[in-house]
Amino acid sequence: MAGTAMRRVRRAAARGRPVSGSLLAQAVTEHDPSTGPCRVHDTRVAGPVDLAHRQLEFGVEFVRCRFLDPVDLRGLSAASLDLSDSSIPALLADGLVVDGDVRLSGCVVGATPGEPRELGTEATVVRDGVRGPHRVTEPSAEAPLRLADARIAGSLTAEELRLHSTGLWSVFAPRLQVDGAVQGRGLEASGAVYLRDARVAHAVRFDGASVGGIDATGLSCGRGFYADWGFYSRGQILLRGAAVESVVTFHDATLNGPHGELILSRLRTSRLRLGLRAAPAGRIVLRDAQVGALVDDTASWPTEGQLDIEGLVYKRLGSATPLSVKDRLTWLALDREAGVGVFEQLAASYQAAGDERAARTVRHARERHLRRGDRLTGRMWGALQDVLFGYGYAPRRALLWLVALVAAGSAWFSVHTPAPVGGSGQRDFDPVLYCMDLLIPVVSLGYRSAFDPVGWDKAVAVFLIVSGWVLATAVVSGASRMLSRGT
C-alpha cells in the first residue's frame, strides 16, 4: 500500500532507530506527488540510499539526517533537493536534474577528515607556459561530492558546507549547469573544487570559504565570481579561459601555502579586483586576459618574477590607494619576461584617461626596455638618445642641451677670440652667434667660415660641431621613430 514505507520510516525515526537505506528509497518511490515534497527530517539512515535514475515529479527533503553510507543520486530527476544540515559519507549526483533549487547548506559530506590537499601538487607545464594540473580522468576521479554534468534550474546553495576528502578533490562537478547562482559562503573543503566548463547563469560566491584550490577553467558565469571577504586557498585558483560578465574579485582573500597562486590566463571579464590581504605565495598569471577594469594594490603584488601579464588587455587601471606612474612601472618590472606590449598597454590606459604626461613616461620606459636587448653599439646609441632628449619623449631636454652648449662655447670664445680668416676683420666677432653657427648643421650664419680658430680653440670648435651633428641626428632619429609608430 502506498505510503507504508514512509510510515515505517517515521516510526523508526520517532523511536530513535536507524532506517535502512533501501527502505528510505522505497518510501521516496512510493511518495504521492499531490502531497508535496517527500520530507524526511532528523533520521539516521544505515545502508546505501539508491535513487539513481529515478524520475520524480516532486521534491526530496532529507533535512538534518545522518547517513551512514553513500547516497546515490546519479541520473535522478526531481523537482527540488534539500539535504540541509545532513551528514553524508559521499553524495554521488552525476547527471542529476533538478527543476528547482539544490540545498546543501550546513551539510557535512565525507566520511572522515583527511589531510589537507592543495591543487598544484601534481603540476605540469601546459601550452601557454602556466603550471597547472593535468585534465582529470573523470572515471577515476574521487570526491565526496560529485555533480558531473548535473543540471539545476534553480540555485545551488552550499553555504557552510563542510567537505572531508582523502584525495585531491572535495567537489568534482565538471560541466555543471546552474540557471541560478552557486552560493558557497563559508564552505570548508580539505581538498580542491573542480568546476571545469561549468555554466552558471548568475553569481558564483565563495565568500569566506576555505579550500585547497579551485579549478574553474572554462567557467561561464553571468554575474560574477566572488572569492573574497576572508576567502582562503592553500592551492591554485584557476580561471583559465573563463568568461565572467560582471566581476571577478579576490578582495580580502588569502592565497597561502606553496601552491597558493592565481592563474587567470585568457580570462574575460568586465572588472577584476585583486585586493588580497597579502602577496600570494605563488604567481599571478594574467597572460592574454581581457579585462575592462583592473583594480589592485601593492600589497597584492607578487614577488619579482612571479607576475605574468604578457598579452593582458585592460581599459582602465585602479587601486585601493593612489599609485603613481613610477609605481605602475615597478609593477611591469615584476614580469621579467614581459615584452614591449605591456608598456604600450599601460600607456594606452593612461592616454585614455587623459594623462598624456604619464603616457609619455611609460613610452620612454618602453624605449629603455627595448634597448636592453641591443648590441653594445645599439645600447650606447640608445643611452645617448636617452640622455639628449629621452628618445623624443623629453624634447625640451634637447633644447636645454643646445642652450648649455651655446652658453659654454660662448663663455670660452668670449675669452679666446679666434682670428679672422685672412686677417681682414670684415665681420665683428659675436661668440653667441659663432657657437650657434658651429652647433647648427647645414644652416650657415656666416661666422664659421669667417674665423679660423687654432690650438685649443679649434678643439672646442670641433667639439661643438660634432655635438651639433650628434644632437641633430638623435633628434631626427627619435622623431622619425615616433612618427612611424604613430602611423
C-alpha positions, 0 to 999 in steps of 0.5 A: 500500500502506498505510503507504508514505507514512509510510515515505517520510516517515521516510526523508526525515526520517532523511536530513535532507530536507524532506517535502512537505506533501501527502505528510505528509497522505497518510501521516496518511490512510493511518495504521492506527488499531490502531497508535496515534497517527500520530507524526511527530517532528523533520521539516521539512515544505515545502508546505501540510499539508491535513487539513481535514475529515478524520475520524480515529479516532486521534491526530496527533503532529507533535512538534518539526517545522518547517513551512514553510507553513500547516497546515490543520486546519479541520473535522478530527476526531481523537482527540488533537493534539500539535504540541509544540515545532513551528514553524508559519507559521499553524495554521488549526483552525476547527471542529476536534474533538478527543476528547482533549487539544490540545498546543501547548506550546513551539510557535512559530506565525507566520511572522515577528515583527511589531510589537507590537499592543495591543487598544484601538487601534481603540476605540469607545464601546459601550452601557454607556459602556466603550471597547472594540473593535468585534465582529470580522468573523470572515471577515476576521479574521487570526491565526496561530492560529485555533480558531473554534468548535473543540471539545476534550474534553480540555485545551488546553495552550499553555504557552510558546507563542510567537505572531508576528502582523502584525495585531491578533490572535495567537489568534482562537478565538471560541466555543471549547469546552474540557471541560478547562482552557486552560493558557497559562503563559508564552505570548508573543503580539505581538498580542491573544487573542480568546476571545469566548463561549468555554466552558471547563469548568475553569481558564483560566491565563495565568500569566506570559504576555505579550500585547497584550490579551485579549478574553474577553467572554462567557467561561464558565469553571468554575474560574477565570481566572488572569492573574497571577504576572508576567502582562503586557498592553500592551492591554485585558483584557476580561471583559465579561459573563463568568461565572467560578465560582471566581476571577478574579485579576490578582495580580502582573500588569502592565497597561502601555502606553496601552491597558493597562486592565481592563474587567470590566463585568457580570462574575460571579464568586465572588472577584476579586483585583486585586493588580497590581504597579502602577496600570494605565495605563488604567481599571478598569471594574467597572460592574454586576459581581457579585462575592462577594469583592473583594480589592485594594490601593492600589497597584492603584488607578487614577488619579482618574477612571479607576475605574468601579464604578457598579452593582458588587455585592460581599459582602465587601471585602479587601486585601493590607494593612489599609485603613481606612474613610477609605481605602475612601472615597478609593477611591469618590472615584476614580469621579467619576461614581459615584452614591449606590449605591456608598456604600450598597454599601460600607456594606452590606459593612461592616454585614455584617461587623459594623462598624456604626461604619464603616457609619455613616461611609460613610452620612454620606459618602453624605449629603455626596455627595448634597448636592453636587448641591443648590441653594445653599439645599439645600447650606447646609441640608445643611452645617448638618445636617452640622455639628449632628449629621452628618445623624443619623449623629453624634447625640451631636454634637447633644447636645454642641451643646445642652450648649455652648449651655446652658453659654454662655447660662448663663455670660452670664445668670449675669452679666446677670440679666434682670428679672422680668416685672412686677417681682414676683420670684415665681420665683428666677432659675436661668440653667441652667434659663432657657437650657434653657427658651429652647433647648427648643421647645414644652416650657415650664419656666416661666422664659421667660415669667417674665423679660423680658430687654432690650438685649443680653440679649434678643439672646442670648435670641433667639439661643438660641431660634432655635438651639433651633428650628434644632437641633430641626428638623435633628434631626427632619429627619435622623431622619425621613430615616433612618427612611424609608430604613430602611423 
